[in-house]
Amino acid sequence: MSDRDNFGAFFVGFVVGSLSGAIAALLLAPQSGEETRTLIKDRAIELHKSTAESVEEALKKAEKAANDAVKRAEDALSEAKKRAQEIAEKGQVILGESKEKVEKTVKKSAS
């Protein structure tokens, strides 16, 4: 959960920083209109690529986290079933022993 929050904060900071840098470059650059438009186009392409990479990386991390969570849940369920089976078996043994004790007690009292 904390990793997701950290990544979201990083991503927002990345986007805001990129946009701020692009705006500052446009306002302070001593270039002609044509050069500025070319620069804007190039920066937009770079931003698009880096954003696509970041989104792809985030999706991969989310998919891995989901798969890990499913695996842990399956393992926990398997362990719970195993323990339930062990408890049921122990219960049957205890029940059998208790029946034997009761039967012995009843036979001794009847004698």
N, C-alpha and C positions, 0 to 999 in steps of 0.2 A: 504494500500500500504506500509506504514511504517512497519507494523507488518511483512509483507512478507519479506521485506529487512532485518529486524532484525533477522528473523528466518534463512534466507539464510546465513547471516554472522555468526550466531551461529553455524549452521550446518557445514560450511566450517571450522571454528575454532575447532569444535569438532573432525572432521575427522583428521585435521592436528595435533592436540594435541595428539590424540590417536596413530597415526602413529609415531610421534616423541617419545612418551613415550615407545612404543613397541621397536623401534630401540635402544633407550638408554638402555633399560632393557637388550636387547640381547647383546649389546656391553660391558656392564659393569657387567654382571652377571657371577659369578664364577661357572659355571655349566658345566656338560659334554654335549656332542653333543646330546645324547638321551634325557636328561632332557630339553635341549634347544628346541629340536624339539617338545617335548610334550608341553612345555610352549608356543611355537609359535602356535601350534594347538589350545590350550585352549584360547589364546588371540584372535585368528582369529574367533573362535566360539563366544566369548563374543562380539567382534566388530560387527560380522554379526548380532547377536541378537539385540544389541543396535541400530545399523543402521536400521534394519527392524522396530524396535519400533518407531524410530524417523520418518522414512518415513511414517509409518502407521498413526502416530499422525499428521504429516503434511498433509496427504491426508484427514484426518477427518476435520482438520481446514479449508482446502481449500473447502471441500464439504459444510461445515457449512456456510462459507463466501459466496459461490455461492448461496446457498439456501436463505440466508438472502438478498442478492442482488436481487434475483428474486422476493422475497416477497416485498421488498421496491419498486421495479419497478412496480409490480402489484398494490400496494397500490397507487402509484403516478398516474398511468394510471386511476385507478378507481376514484381518486379525480379529475383528469382533466376532465374526462367524466361528473362527477357530476357538476362541475363548468360550463362546456360548456352547459349542459342542463339548469342550472339555468339562465345563460346569455341569452340563446335562449328564455326561457320563459319570462324573463324581457323585451327582445326585442319585443316579440309579444304584451305584455301589452302596451309598449310605442307606438308601431305602431298603435295599436287599438285606444289609446287615441289621437294620432296625427290625425288619420283619422276622428275621431269624431269632433275634433276642426276645421279641414278643412271643413268638411261638415256643421258645424254650421256657420262658416265664410261665406261659399258660400251661404247658405240659407239667411243670414242676408244681404249680398250684393245684392242678387236677389230680395229681398223684397223692 
